[in-house]
Amino acid sequence: MAGERGIRNNGAPVAPRKNASTSATDARPQIRPTTEGWQQKMGPDGRPVLQFAEPKRGKPPVHLADLTPEQRVARVTELGLPGFRAKQISTHYFTHYTSDPAEMTDLPAAVREELVAGMLPPLLTEVRRLRTDKGDTIKFLWKLYDGALVESVLMRYPGRITLCVSSQAGCGMNCPFCATGQAGLTRNMSTAEIIDQVVQANAAIAAGELGGKKRGETTPERVSNIVFMGMGEPLANYSRVMDALRAMIEPQPHGLGMSARHITVSTVGLVPAILKLAAEKLPVTFALSLHAPDDLLRDELIPVNSRWKVDEALDAARAYFDATGRRVSIEYALIKDMNDHAWRADLLAHKLNERGRGWVHVNPIPLNPTPGSIWTSSEPAVMREFVRRIEAAGIPTTLRDTRGKEIDGACGQLAAAD
């Protein structure tokens, strides 16, 4: 396929046919997606295998964050203590970010260890912590109870602190450009395993381990923004992610007391789950990882496109806006000579505008550069032209400031290698 823009009968831009001549303004090759250094698992039909079902494994121990406030009271009562102790433990965990019984001096000394062990069993064991030179980004490698490995990334930005959380160990979506999916899906993470990433990040912040704080600033800090853009496909672990969202926005001390509007849930396009999320009416930000506006390329780039095509995913995204009033984010990794052609910017803008105005924001992401690889970032001039064309169509567009590239902590780099 060449980079020339085609035209529909109604004037809308379309992908050119194969072997079409290149235009003078965009005479660049069309690179096809292919894996480098590993092989995608393929099915009998020759298509990449998608894993939606969780492999059968043991379950992590039940944790306070897996339970509703009412269930926590019942659990404490089962352990032979008054129900009000549940609120005390919740305060320590969700407000003071600790699971250490030695710090819970308001609990009876004689039963403290046993009570905390029963309510706050260890879930994430830190294996390694990597920091950028400035110290404003930290990547955590966690070992789960069964030895599975996951990563989360803590980032300081002006005016906010963002945590990129994982929702699965591995991923079953089999995208050829993503390090996380190379080993397939190990298992879904529990609600509490998702929440514990936030609690432990807050503990690190409270200990002064995240650099970049202004000198003389004394206001206690914590994670203000969550993005479900770590390991895994969040909507393939739907029920646990929803329970984690509710725990995040539940006021302290029963939850983390975060703003739903500061939480972003991302998906590669599981349309039934997007519609289900819309029906929840939670005012979280929804992000669709699109990466190509044409089915021909997206079938190869995002294998789930073989189930639900671009137009179906965009219709579901629009339905999310209609249900919640929350503007949708379109994530678009700009990959050199693969999906960054000018005609694709025009096609993307057309597809978004034909579904209305004011409902969407485009978030192009420079792919993390890999010297000599086909998976490398677009040239700066190409990125600027891509953004210009979308903005010229009246669609708000922001080129993302990626963090953590030097510690393999940026988008698509999380591989949880021990």
C-alpha positions as CSV (number, residue, x, y, z in Angstrom):
1,M,0.0,0.0,0.0
2,A,1.3,3.5,-0.8
3,G,0.7,6.7,1.0
4,E,-1.6,8.4,-1.5
5,R,-5.0,9.5,-0.2
6,G,-8.0,8.1,-2.0
7,I,-11.5,9.7,-2.2
8,R,-14.9,8.1,-1.6
9,N,-17.8,9.2,-3.9
10,N,-19.0,11.4,-1.0
11,G,-15.6,13.1,-0.7
12,A,-14.4,11.3,2.4
13,P,-10.8,10.1,2.4
14,V,-10.1,6.4,2.2
15,A,-7.0,4.2,2.2
16,P,-5.6,3.9,-1.3
17,R,-5.6,0.6,-3.1
18,K,-2.4,-1.5,-3.1
19,N,0.1,-0.5,-5.7
20,A,-1.3,3.0,-5.9
21,S,1.3,5.6,-6.8
22,T,2.5,7.8,-3.9
23,S,1.6,11.4,-3.8
24,A,4.2,14.2,-4.0
25,T,3.5,15.3,-0.4
26,D,3.5,11.9,1.2
27,A,5.8,9.7,-1.0
28,R,6.7,7.4,1.8
29,P,6.7,3.6,1.9
30,Q,4.0,1.5,3.7
31,I,5.7,-0.8,6.3
32,R,3.6,-3.7,7.4
33,P,3.5,-4.8,11.0
34,T,5.7,-7.8,11.9
35,T,7.2,-9.0,15.1
36,E,10.9,-8.7,15.8
37,G,12.7,-11.2,18.0
38,W,9.6,-13.2,18.8
39,Q,6.8,-15.1,17.0
40,Q,3.1,-14.3,17.5
41,K,1.0,-17.3,18.4
42,M,-1.2,-18.1,15.4
43,G,-4.4,-20.1,15.2
44,P,-5.4,-22.7,12.6
45,D,-7.0,-19.8,10.5
46,G,-3.6,-18.1,10.3
47,R,-4.7,-15.2,12.5
48,P,-3.1,-14.1,15.8
49,V,-4.6,-16.0,18.7
50,L,-6.6,-13.9,21.2
51,Q,-6.9,-14.9,24.8
52,F,-10.1,-13.7,26.5
53,A,-10.5,-16.5,29.1
54,E,-8.2,-16.5,32.1
55,P,-6.0,-19.6,32.4
56,K,-7.0,-21.7,35.4
57,R,-4.7,-20.9,38.3
58,G,-5.0,-20.6,42.1
59,K,-6.6,-17.4,43.4
60,P,-4.7,-14.8,45.6
61,P,-5.7,-14.6,49.2
62,V,-8.8,-12.5,50.0
63,H,-7.8,-9.0,51.0
64,L,-9.6,-6.1,52.6
65,A,-9.6,-4.3,49.2
66,D,-11.5,-7.3,47.6
67,L,-14.4,-6.7,50.0
68,T,-17.2,-4.1,50.4
69,P,-17.3,-2.2,53.7
70,E,-20.1,-4.4,54.8
71,Q,-18.2,-7.6,53.9
72,R,-15.1,-6.2,55.9
73,V,-17.2,-5.9,59.0
74,A,-18.5,-9.4,58.6
75,R,-14.9,-10.7,58.0
76,V,-13.6,-9.0,61.2
77,T,-16.5,-10.4,63.1
78,E,-15.7,-13.9,61.8
79,L,-12.2,-13.4,63.3
80,G,-13.8,-12.8,66.7
81,L,-13.5,-9.0,67.0
82,P,-16.0,-6.2,67.0
83,G,-17.0,-4.9,63.6
84,F,-15.7,-1.4,64.2
85,R,-12.2,-2.8,63.9
86,A,-12.8,-3.0,60.1
87,K,-12.9,0.7,59.8
88,Q,-9.7,1.1,61.8
89,I,-7.9,-1.3,59.5
90,S,-9.4,0.4,56.4
91,T,-8.1,3.7,57.7
92,H,-4.6,2.4,58.0
93,Y,-4.6,0.9,54.6
94,F,-6.5,3.5,52.5
95,T,-5.4,6.6,54.4
96,H,-2.0,5.9,55.9
97,Y,-1.0,3.4,53.1
98,T,0.4,0.8,55.4
99,S,-0.1,-3.0,56.0
100,D,2.4,-3.1,58.9
101,P,0.7,-4.2,62.1
102,A,3.5,-2.4,64.2
103,E,2.0,0.9,63.0
104,M,-1.5,0.0,64.0
105,T,-1.3,0.8,67.6
106,D,-5.0,1.5,68.0
107,L,-5.6,-2.3,67.5
108,P,-5.4,-4.6,70.5
109,A,-1.8,-5.8,70.8
110,A,-2.8,-9.4,71.6
111,V,-4.6,-9.9,68.3
112,R,-3.0,-7.3,66.1
113,E,-0.7,-9.6,64.1
114,E,-3.5,-12.2,63.5
115,L,-6.1,-9.6,62.6
116,V,-3.8,-7.8,60.1
117,A,-2.7,-11.1,58.6
118,G,-6.3,-12.1,58.0
119,M,-7.4,-8.7,56.5
120,L,-4.2,-7.5,54.8
121,P,-2.4,-10.6,53.4
122,P,0.7,-9.6,51.4
123,L,-0.1,-9.3,47.7
124,L,2.7,-7.5,45.9
125,T,6.4,-8.1,46.7
126,E,8.7,-5.5,45.3
127,V,11.4,-7.2,43.1
128,R,13.0,-4.1,41.6
129,R,12.6,-0.4,41.4
130,L,14.1,1.7,38.6
131,R,14.2,5.5,38.5
132,T,14.9,8.1,35.8
133,D,17.9,10.4,36.3
134,K,15.6,13.2,37.5
135,G,13.8,10.9,39.8
136,D,10.3,12.0,38.6
137,T,9.5,8.5,37.2
138,I,9.7,5.2,39.0
139,K,9.0,1.8,37.5
140,F,8.1,-0.9,40.0
141,L,8.5,-4.6,39.3
142,W,6.1,-6.6,41.5
143,K,6.0,-10.4,42.2
144,L,2.5,-11.7,42.9
145,Y,1.7,-14.5,45.4
146,D,2.1,-17.2,42.7
147,G,5.3,-15.8,41.2
148,A,3.6,-13.9,38.3
149,L,5.3,-10.6,37.5
150,V,3.7,-7.2,36.8
151,E,4.9,-3.7,36.5
152,S,3.5,-0.2,37.4
153,V,4.9,3.2,36.6
154,L,4.7,6.3,38.8
155,M,5.2,9.7,37.1
156,R,5.3,13.2,38.4
157,Y,3.9,15.9,36.1
158,P,3.4,19.6,36.8
159,G,0.3,19.7,39.0
160,R,-0.4,16.0,39.2
161,I,1.1,12.6,40.0
162,T,0.0,9.7,37.7
163,L,0.3,6.0,38.3
164,C,0.1,3.6,35.3
165,V,-1.4,0.4,36.7
166,S,-1.5,-3.2,35.4
167,S,-4.8,-5.2,35.4
168,Q,-3.5,-8.5,34.1
169,A,-0.2,-10.5,34.4
170,G,0.7,-10.6,30.7
171,C,-1.9,-9.9,28.0
172,G,-3.9,-11.9,25.6
173,M,-4.5,-9.3,22.9
174,N,-1.3,-10.4,21.0
175,C,-0.5,-7.0,19.5
176,P,2.8,-7.3,17.5
177,F,4.3,-4.0,18.8
178,C,3.7,-4.5,22.5
179,A,6.2,-6.1,24.8
180,T,3.6,-7.1,27.4
181,G,1.7,-9.5,25.0
182,Q,4.7,-11.5,23.9
183,A,4.3,-14.2,26.5
184,G,0.5,-14.2,26.3
185,L,-1.9,-14.0,29.3
186,T,-0.8,-15.4,32.6
187,R,-3.8,-14.5,34.6
188,N,-6.2,-11.7,35.6
189,M,-5.2,-9.7,38.6
190,S,-7.5,-9.5,41.6
191,T,-9.2,-6.3,42.7
192,A,-6.9,-6.0,45.6
193,E,-3.8,-6.6,43.5
194,I,-4.8,-3.7,41.3
195,I,-5.5,-1.4,44.3
196,D,-2.3,-2.4,46.1
197,Q,-0.3,-0.9,43.3
198,V,-1.8,2.5,44.2
199,V,-1.4,2.0,47.9
200,Q,2.2,1.1,47.6
201,A,2.9,4.0,45.2
202,N,1.3,6.3,47.8
203,A,3.6,4.9,50.5
204,A,6.6,5.6,48.2
205,I,5.4,9.2,47.7
206,A,4.8,9.7,51.4
207,A,8.4,8.5,52.1
208,G,9.7,11.2,49.7
209,E,10.9,8.7,47.1
210,L,9.4,10.5,44.0
211,G,11.6,13.4,42.9
212,G,10.6,16.7,41.5
213,K,8.7,18.1,44.4
214,K,9.1,21.9,44.7
215,R,11.5,23.0,47.5
216,G,9.6,24.1,50.6
217,E,6.4,22.3,49.5
218,T,4.9,20.7,52.6
219,T,1.4,19.6,51.5
220,P,1.1,15.8,51.7
221,E,1.1,14.2,48.3
222,R,-0.4,11.1,46.8
223,V,-1.4,9.6,43.4
224,S,-3.9,12.0,41.8
225,N,-4.4,10.3,38.5
226,I,-4.7,6.6,37.4
227,V,-4.3,5.3,33.9
228,F,-5.1,1.7,33.2
229,M,-2.4,1.5,30.6
230,G,0.0,-0.9,32.2
231,M,0.1,-4.6,31.6
232,G,-3.0,-6.3,30.3
233,E,-6.3,-5.4,28.6
234,P,-8.5,-3.9,31.4
235,L,-11.8,-4.7,29.8
236,A,-10.8,-8.4,29.5
237,N,-10.7,-8.4,33.4
238,Y,-14.0,-6.4,33.6
239,S,-15.5,-7.3,37.0
240,R,-12.3,-6.9,39.0
241,V,-11.4,-3.7,37.2
242,M,-14.9,-2.3,38.0
243,D,-14.5,-3.3,41.6
244,A,-11.1,-1.6,41.7
245,L,-12.6,1.6,40.2
246,R,-15.3,1.7,42.9
247,A,-12.6,1.2,45.6
248,M,-10.6,4.0,44.1
249,I,-13.4,6.5,44.2
250,E,-15.0,5.4,47.4
251,P,-14.3,8.1,50.0
252,Q,-11.6,7.5,52.6
253,P,-11.3,5.5,54.9
254,H,-13.4,3.0,53.0
255,G,-11.6,3.6,49.7
256,L,-8.9,5.8,48.2
257,G,-11.1,8.8,47.8
258,M,-10.0,9.7,44.3
259,S,-11.8,11.6,41.6
260,A,-13.4,9.4,39.0
261,R,-12.6,12.1,36.4
262,H,-8.9,11.5,37.1
263,I,-9.0,7.8,36.2
264,T,-8.6,6.6,32.6
265,V,-9.6,3.2,31.5
266,S,-8.1,2.1,28.2
267,T,-9.0,-0.7,25.8
268,V,-7.9,-1.9,22.4
269,G,-11.5,-2.2,21.4
270,L,-13.6,-4.8,23.1
271,V,-16.9,-3.4,21.9
272,P,-19.4,-5.3,24.2
273,A,-17.3,-4.4,27.2
274,I,-17.1,-0.7,26.1
275,L,-20.9,-0.6,25.9
276,K,-21.1,-2.3,29.3
277,L,-18.8,0.3,30.8
278,A,-20.9,3.1,29.3
279,A,-23.9,1.6,31.1
280,E,-22.1,1.8,34.4
281,K,-22.4,5.6,34.2
282,L,-19.1,6.0,36.1
283,P,-17.6,9.4,35.0
284,V,-14.1,7.9,34.3
285,T,-12.2,8.9,31.2
286,F,-12.4,6.3,28.5
287,A,-9.5,5.8,26.0
288,L,-9.6,3.8,22.9
289,S,-6.3,2.6,21.6
290,L,-7.0,2.9,17.9
291,H,-3.6,3.2,16.2
292,A,-5.0,3.0,12.7
293,P,-8.2,4.3,11.1
294,D,-8.4,1.7,8.4
295,D,-9.3,-2.0,8.9
296,L,-6.7,-3.3,6.5
297,L,-3.8,-2.0,8.7
298,R,-5.6,-2.3,12.1
299,D,-6.3,-6.0,11.5
300,E,-2.6,-6.6,11.6
301,L,-1.7,-4.0,14.1
302,I,-4.4,-4.7,16.7
303,P,-5.6,-8.3,16.3
304,V,-8.8,-7.8,18.2
305,N,-9.9,-5.8,15.1
306,S,-10.7,-9.1,13.5
307,R,-13.6,-9.3,16.0
308,W,-14.7,-5.7,16.1
309,K,-13.8,-3.3,13.3
310,V,-12.8,0.3,13.4
311,D,-16.3,1.7,12.9
312,E,-17.8,-0.6,15.5
313,A,-15.2,0.5,18.1
314,L,-15.7,4.2,17.3
315,D,-19.5,3.7,17.5
316,A,-19.1,2.2,20.9
317,A,-16.7,5.1,21.9
318,R,-19.4,7.6,20.8
319,A,-22.0,5.6,22.9
320,Y,-19.7,6.0,25.9
321,F,-19.7,9.8,25.4
322,D,-23.5,9.8,25.0
323,A,-24.0,7.9,28.2
324,T,-21.6,9.7,30.4
325,G,-20.9,13.1,28.8
326,R,-17.2,12.4,29.2
327,R,-15.1,13.2,26.3
328,V,-13.4,10.2,24.8
329,S,-9.6,10.0,24.2
330,I,-8.3,8.3,21.0
331,E,-4.8,6.9,21.6
332,Y,-2.7,6.7,18.4
333,A,0.9,5.5,18.6
334,L,2.7,7.1,15.7
335,I,4.9,4.5,14.0
336,K,7.3,5.5,11.2
337,D,6.0,4.7,7.7
338,M,3.4,2.4,9.2
339,N,0.4,4.4,10.4
340,D,1.6,8.0,10.2
341,H,0.7,8.8,6.6
342,A,-1.1,12.1,6.0
343,W,-4.1,10.3,4.4
344,R,-4.6,8.3,7.6
345,A,-4.8,11.6,9.6
346,D,-7.5,12.7,7.2
347,L,-9.3,9.4,7.4
348,L,-9.2,9.4,11.2
349,A,-10.5,13.0,11.4
350,H,-13.3,12.2,8.9
351,K,-14.4,9.1,10.9
352,L,-14.5,11.0,14.2
353,N,-16.3,14.0,12.7
354,E,-19.0,11.9,11.0
355,R,-20.0,10.8,14.5
356,G,-20.4,14.4,15.7
357,R,-18.3,17.3,17.1
358,G,-17.1,17.9,20.6
359,W,-17.1,14.3,21.8
360,V,-13.5,13.3,21.3
361,H,-9.9,14.2,21.8
362,V,-7.0,12.7,19.9
363,N,-3.9,11.7,21.8
364,P,-1.0,10.8,19.4
365,I,1.9,9.1,21.1
366,P,5.4,9.0,19.7
367,L,6.3,5.3,19.7
368,N,9.3,4.6,21.8
369,P,12.3,4.7,19.4
370,T,14.2,1.5,18.8
371,P,17.2,2.0,16.6
372,G,17.1,-0.2,13.5
373,S,13.6,-1.5,14.2
374,I,10.5,-1.1,12.1
375,W,8.8,-0.2,15.4
376,T,10.2,3.3,15.8
377,S,8.7,6.8,16.2
378,S,7.6,8.9,13.3
379,E,9.9,11.8,12.3
380,P,9.1,15.1,14.0
381,A,7.9,16.8,10.8
382,V,5.6,13.8,10.1
383,M,4.2,14.0,13.6
384,R,3.6,17.7,13.3
385,E,1.8,17.2,10.0
386,F,-0.3,14.4,11.4
387,V,-1.4,16.6,14.3
388,R,-1.9,19.6,12.1
389,R,-4.4,17.8,9.8
390,I,-6.5,16.5,12.7
391,E,-6.6,19.9,14.3
392,A,-7.5,21.5,11.0
393,A,-10.5,19.3,11.0
394,G,-11.6,20.9,14.3
395,I,-10.6,18.0,16.6
396,P,-8.6,18.8,19.8
397,T,-5.3,17.0,19.6
398,T,-2.4,16.7,22.1
399,L,0.9,15.0,21.4
400,R,1.6,12.9,24.5
401,D,4.6,13.6,26.7
402,T,5.8,10.1,27.2
403,R,7.8,9.2,30.3
404,G,10.1,6.4,31.4
405,K,11.6,5.4,28.0
406,E,15.1,5.1,29.5
407,I,13.9,2.6,32.1
408,D,11.6,0.7,29.7
409,G,8.6,2.2,31.5
410,A,6.8,3.9,28.7
411,C,3.8,2.7,26.7
412,G,4.2,-0.7,25.2
413,Q,7.5,-1.4,27.0
414,L,6.2,-3.2,30.1
415,A,7.4,-6.8,29.9
416,A,8.0,-7.6,33.6
417,A,11.4,-9.2,33.1
418,D,12.9,-10.4,36.3
